[in-house]
Amino acid sequence: MHKMNNIAASDLNLLLVLEALLEERHVSRAALRLNRSQPAVSHALARLRDIFNDPLLVRGNDGMQPTARALQLAQPLSEALALVRSMVEQPLFDVRQTERLFRLSLSDYGAAILLPALVSRLRQNAPLVDIIVVSYGRDRALAALSDGEIDLAVGVYPTLKQPSHRDLNSTLLFEESFACLIDDKSAHGPLDLAAYLSRPHVQVSVALQDNSEIDTALLRLGHKRRIAVQIPHWSTAPDLVRGTDLILTAARRSIDQLSGRDLLCLEVPFALPGFPFVQTWHRRRDRDAAHRWLRGQIEELMRQPA
């Protein structure tokens, strides 16, 4: 009882450290979440162990693991801190007065369909909010979220449901489908599967070797396409198709508006599943009011009709 009185009297912030450690199960990630140094969090953990007379977290094969006593504390701790937050959190959030730098990972395609509208909205409604955009591959972007290198990733992330990404939350922005883009002068009859496979293809990928959804679907049918040109940036791809026999298979929103004049946007001539376009973030950002606001803006912009 004497030790518990000490925590109540001296440092309720220790409970915030305990919450972060139980959720992150990693001292450096908990420090990042709390905006504290790693030694400060380690020192707080030592104090918590003394107060509760229990190791609380011990090293295991997959990071730090909570002890039985720590698991017993988790639910009442969460309820107590939720009550405190409901009492002290500001009911209003003034985004016009918020100074913040957000780091986002977007593919070339994601940047093309999101950034113009998002930047316009930020300049109008959040003039003190700045953004840095990077273009990471899927695996690197998810790792950067976990490490705190970036704040938000927007794109296609098929591995999000894997256990290794259990600390990442996401929301669906829209369901996307594929379409094909060809030069109109190279069109000779309907684009059936045989015509599709006879053409050389442009592939947009940041990886040297990329087993895309398109190639996986073709492989199931016993076919393989020839990739004549692979590039890392979507913005160049339509110009490579123009005036050639090349064909580009890409997200419909990225090419649908190009149909007309000298380019044709056509249906894919085989069964090709669509894919979810999402925004994802680490759960340490869930209670961040500015981060919630940004996510809301992106969700609103992306759910508008294309």
C-alpha positions as CSV (number, residue, x, y, z in Angstrom):
1,M,0.0,0.0,0.0
2,H,2.8,2.4,0.8
3,K,4.3,2.0,-2.7
4,M,0.9,2.5,-4.4
5,N,0.5,5.7,-2.4
6,N,3.8,6.9,-3.7
7,I,2.7,6.5,-7.4
8,A,-0.5,8.3,-6.7
9,A,1.3,11.2,-5.0
10,S,4.4,11.6,-7.1
11,D,3.9,10.6,-10.7
12,L,0.7,9.5,-12.4
13,N,2.6,9.7,-15.7
14,L,4.1,6.4,-14.8
15,L,0.8,4.8,-15.6
16,L,1.0,6.3,-19.1
17,V,4.4,4.7,-19.5
18,L,3.0,1.4,-18.3
19,E,0.2,1.6,-20.8
20,A,2.6,2.4,-23.7
21,L,4.9,-0.5,-22.7
22,L,2.0,-3.0,-22.5
23,E,0.8,-2.0,-25.9
24,E,4.1,-1.5,-27.7
25,R,6.1,-4.3,-25.8
26,H,9.2,-2.4,-26.8
27,V,11.0,0.3,-24.8
28,S,12.2,2.4,-27.8
29,R,8.7,2.3,-29.5
30,A,7.1,3.2,-26.2
31,A,9.5,6.1,-25.9
32,L,8.7,7.3,-29.4
33,R,5.0,7.1,-28.7
34,L,5.4,9.1,-25.5
35,N,7.9,11.6,-27.0
36,R,10.4,10.7,-24.3
37,S,14.0,9.4,-24.4
38,Q,14.6,5.6,-24.2
39,P,16.6,6.0,-20.9
40,A,13.7,7.9,-19.4
41,V,11.3,5.1,-20.2
42,S,13.7,2.5,-19.0
43,H,14.0,4.4,-15.7
44,A,10.2,4.6,-15.5
45,L,9.9,0.8,-16.1
46,A,12.4,0.2,-13.2
47,R,10.2,2.3,-10.9
48,L,7.1,0.5,-12.0
49,R,8.7,-2.8,-11.3
50,D,9.6,-1.6,-7.8
51,I,6.1,-0.3,-7.2
52,F,4.3,-3.4,-8.3
53,N,7.0,-5.8,-7.1
54,D,6.9,-7.6,-10.4
55,P,9.0,-7.6,-13.6
56,L,5.9,-6.6,-15.6
57,L,7.7,-7.2,-18.9
58,V,10.3,-9.8,-19.7
59,R,12.3,-10.5,-22.8
60,G,10.9,-13.2,-25.0
61,N,11.4,-14.6,-28.6
62,D,9.1,-11.8,-30.0
63,G,10.1,-8.7,-28.1
64,M,9.1,-8.0,-24.5
65,Q,6.3,-10.1,-23.1
66,P,3.9,-9.1,-20.2
67,T,3.9,-11.1,-17.1
68,A,0.7,-12.5,-15.6
69,R,0.6,-9.5,-13.2
70,A,1.0,-7.1,-16.1
71,L,-1.9,-8.7,-18.0
72,Q,-4.0,-8.5,-14.8
73,L,-3.3,-4.8,-14.7
74,A,-4.0,-4.0,-18.3
75,Q,-7.8,-3.8,-18.2
76,P,-8.2,-1.6,-15.1
77,L,-5.3,0.5,-16.3
78,S,-7.1,1.1,-19.6
79,E,-10.4,2.0,-17.9
80,A,-8.7,4.4,-15.4
81,L,-6.8,6.2,-18.1
82,A,-9.8,6.5,-20.3
83,L,-11.7,8.1,-17.5
84,V,-8.9,10.6,-16.8
85,R,-8.6,11.5,-20.5
86,S,-12.3,12.1,-20.8
87,M,-12.0,14.6,-18.0
88,V,-9.0,16.5,-19.3
89,E,-9.0,16.3,-23.1
90,Q,-9.9,19.6,-24.8
91,P,-13.4,19.3,-26.4
92,L,-12.5,21.5,-29.3
93,F,-9.6,21.1,-31.8
94,D,-8.6,24.3,-33.7
95,V,-6.8,23.0,-36.8
96,R,-6.1,26.6,-38.0
97,Q,-3.9,27.2,-35.0
98,T,-2.1,23.8,-35.1
99,E,1.5,23.7,-36.1
100,R,2.4,20.2,-37.3
101,L,4.6,18.3,-39.7
102,F,3.2,15.0,-41.1
103,R,5.2,12.5,-43.0
104,L,3.3,10.4,-45.5
105,S,4.2,7.5,-47.8
106,L,2.3,7.6,-51.1
107,S,2.8,5.7,-54.3
108,D,3.1,7.7,-57.5
109,Y,-0.5,6.7,-58.2
110,G,-1.6,7.6,-54.7
111,A,0.1,11.0,-54.9
112,A,-1.6,11.7,-58.3
113,I,-5.1,11.1,-57.1
114,L,-4.8,12.5,-53.5
115,L,-2.2,15.2,-53.2
116,P,-3.7,18.1,-55.3
117,A,-6.9,18.0,-53.4
118,L,-5.3,17.4,-50.0
119,V,-2.7,20.2,-50.3
120,S,-5.5,22.6,-51.4
121,R,-7.5,21.7,-48.4
122,L,-4.5,22.0,-46.0
123,R,-3.7,25.5,-47.4
124,Q,-7.3,26.6,-46.9
125,N,-8.1,25.1,-43.5
126,A,-4.8,24.2,-41.9
127,P,-2.2,26.8,-43.0
128,L,0.3,25.8,-40.3
129,V,0.3,22.1,-41.1
130,D,3.2,20.9,-43.4
131,I,3.7,17.6,-45.0
132,I,6.6,15.6,-46.3
133,V,5.8,12.9,-48.9
134,V,8.0,9.8,-49.5
135,S,7.4,6.9,-51.9
136,Y,8.2,3.7,-50.1
137,G,7.5,0.2,-51.3
138,R,4.7,-1.7,-49.4
139,D,6.9,-3.5,-46.9
140,R,9.1,-0.6,-46.2
141,A,6.2,1.7,-45.6
142,L,4.6,-0.6,-43.0
143,A,8.0,-1.0,-41.3
144,A,8.4,2.8,-41.2
145,L,5.0,3.2,-39.6
146,S,6.0,0.7,-36.8
147,D,9.3,2.5,-36.3
148,G,7.7,6.0,-36.2
149,E,9.6,7.1,-39.3
150,I,6.4,8.1,-41.0
151,D,2.9,9.0,-39.7
152,L,0.6,7.7,-42.4
153,A,0.8,5.4,-45.4
154,V,-1.9,5.6,-48.2
155,G,-2.0,2.9,-50.8
156,V,-2.5,-0.9,-51.3
157,Y,-1.2,-3.1,-48.5
158,P,-2.2,-6.7,-48.9
159,T,-0.2,-7.9,-45.9
160,L,-1.9,-5.6,-43.3
161,K,-3.9,-8.5,-41.8
162,Q,-0.8,-10.5,-41.0
163,P,0.0,-10.9,-37.3
164,S,3.3,-9.0,-37.7
165,H,1.2,-5.9,-38.4
166,R,-1.2,-6.2,-35.5
167,D,-0.2,-2.7,-34.2
168,L,-1.3,-1.0,-37.5
169,N,-4.9,0.3,-37.9
170,S,-6.4,1.1,-41.3
171,T,-9.5,2.4,-43.0
172,L,-10.8,1.6,-46.4
173,L,-10.9,4.6,-48.7
174,F,-12.3,2.9,-51.8
175,E,-12.3,-0.3,-53.8
176,E,-10.2,0.0,-57.0
177,S,-10.2,-2.1,-60.2
178,F,-7.9,-2.5,-63.1
179,A,-8.2,-1.2,-66.7
180,C,-5.9,-1.3,-69.8
181,L,-4.5,1.7,-71.7
182,I,-3.4,1.5,-75.3
183,D,-2.7,3.8,-78.2
184,D,-5.9,4.2,-80.3
185,K,-4.0,3.8,-83.6
186,S,-2.7,0.4,-82.4
187,A,-6.2,-1.0,-81.8
188,H,-7.1,-3.7,-84.2
189,G,-10.3,-5.4,-83.2
190,P,-11.5,-6.1,-79.6
191,L,-9.0,-6.5,-76.8
192,D,-9.4,-10.2,-76.0
193,L,-7.0,-12.3,-74.0
194,A,-5.0,-13.4,-77.1
195,A,-4.6,-9.8,-78.2
196,Y,-3.7,-8.8,-74.6
197,L,-0.9,-11.4,-74.4
198,S,0.4,-10.6,-77.9
199,R,1.3,-7.1,-76.9
200,P,4.4,-6.0,-75.0
201,H,3.6,-4.5,-71.6
202,V,4.6,-1.6,-69.4
203,Q,4.8,-2.3,-65.7
204,V,5.0,0.3,-63.0
205,S,6.9,-1.1,-60.0
206,V,9.5,0.2,-57.5
207,A,10.9,-3.3,-57.0
208,L,13.3,-5.0,-59.5
209,Q,11.2,-8.1,-59.3
210,D,7.5,-7.7,-58.6
211,N,5.0,-10.5,-58.7
212,S,2.0,-8.3,-59.3
213,E,-1.7,-9.1,-58.9
214,I,-1.9,-9.1,-62.7
215,D,0.8,-11.7,-63.2
216,T,-0.6,-13.9,-60.5
217,A,-4.0,-13.9,-62.1
218,L,-2.4,-14.7,-65.5
219,L,-0.4,-17.5,-64.0
220,R,-3.6,-19.1,-62.7
221,L,-4.8,-19.2,-66.3
222,G,-1.5,-20.7,-67.4
223,H,-0.3,-17.6,-69.2
224,K,2.5,-15.1,-68.8
225,R,2.9,-11.6,-70.3
226,R,6.0,-10.0,-71.7
227,I,7.2,-7.0,-69.7
228,A,9.0,-4.9,-72.2
229,V,9.4,-1.8,-70.0
230,Q,9.4,-1.5,-66.2
231,I,9.5,1.9,-64.6
232,P,9.2,3.1,-61.0
233,H,6.8,6.1,-61.7
234,W,3.3,5.9,-63.0
235,S,3.4,9.5,-64.4
236,T,5.7,8.4,-67.3
237,A,3.7,5.3,-68.3
238,P,1.0,6.9,-70.5
239,D,3.6,8.7,-72.6
240,L,5.3,5.3,-73.2
241,V,2.0,3.9,-74.5
242,R,1.3,6.8,-76.7
243,G,2.4,6.1,-80.3
244,T,3.5,2.5,-79.6
245,D,2.1,-1.0,-79.4
246,L,2.7,-1.1,-75.6
247,I,-0.2,-1.8,-73.2
248,L,-0.5,-0.6,-69.6
249,T,-2.6,-2.4,-67.0
250,A,-3.1,-0.1,-64.0
251,A,-5.5,1.2,-61.5
252,R,-8.6,2.5,-63.2
253,R,-8.6,5.9,-61.5
254,S,-5.1,6.5,-62.8
255,I,-5.9,6.0,-66.5
256,D,-9.7,6.4,-67.0
257,Q,-9.5,10.1,-67.6
258,L,-6.8,9.6,-70.3
259,S,-9.3,7.8,-72.6
260,G,-10.0,9.9,-75.7
261,R,-7.9,11.7,-78.3
262,D,-5.0,9.3,-78.9
263,L,-5.4,6.8,-76.0
264,L,-8.1,4.2,-75.3
265,C,-9.0,2.9,-71.8
266,L,-10.4,-0.7,-72.1
267,E,-11.6,-3.4,-69.8
268,V,-9.1,-6.1,-68.8
269,P,-10.0,-9.2,-70.9
270,F,-9.7,-11.8,-68.0
271,A,-10.9,-12.1,-64.4
272,L,-8.8,-9.8,-62.3
273,P,-9.9,-9.0,-58.8
274,G,-10.1,-5.5,-57.5
275,F,-8.2,-4.3,-54.5
276,P,-8.7,-2.1,-51.5
277,F,-7.1,1.4,-51.3
278,V,-6.5,2.2,-47.7
279,Q,-4.8,4.6,-45.3
280,T,-2.9,2.9,-42.4
281,W,-1.2,4.2,-39.3
282,H,0.3,2.9,-36.0
283,R,-2.2,2.7,-33.2
284,R,0.0,5.0,-31.1
285,R,-1.5,7.8,-33.2
286,D,-5.1,6.9,-32.5
287,R,-5.6,9.5,-29.8
288,D,-3.7,12.2,-31.6
289,A,-6.3,14.9,-32.5
290,A,-4.3,16.4,-35.4
291,H,-3.6,12.9,-36.8
292,R,-7.3,12.0,-36.6
293,W,-8.2,15.3,-38.4
294,L,-5.8,14.5,-41.2
295,R,-7.2,11.0,-41.6
296,G,-10.7,12.4,-41.7
297,Q,-9.8,14.8,-44.5
298,I,-8.2,12.0,-46.6
299,E,-11.1,9.8,-46.0
300,E,-13.6,12.5,-47.1
301,L,-11.5,13.4,-50.2
302,M,-11.0,9.8,-51.4
303,R,-14.6,8.7,-50.9
304,Q,-15.9,11.4,-53.2
305,P,-16.8,10.1,-56.7
306,A,-13.8,9.7,-59.0
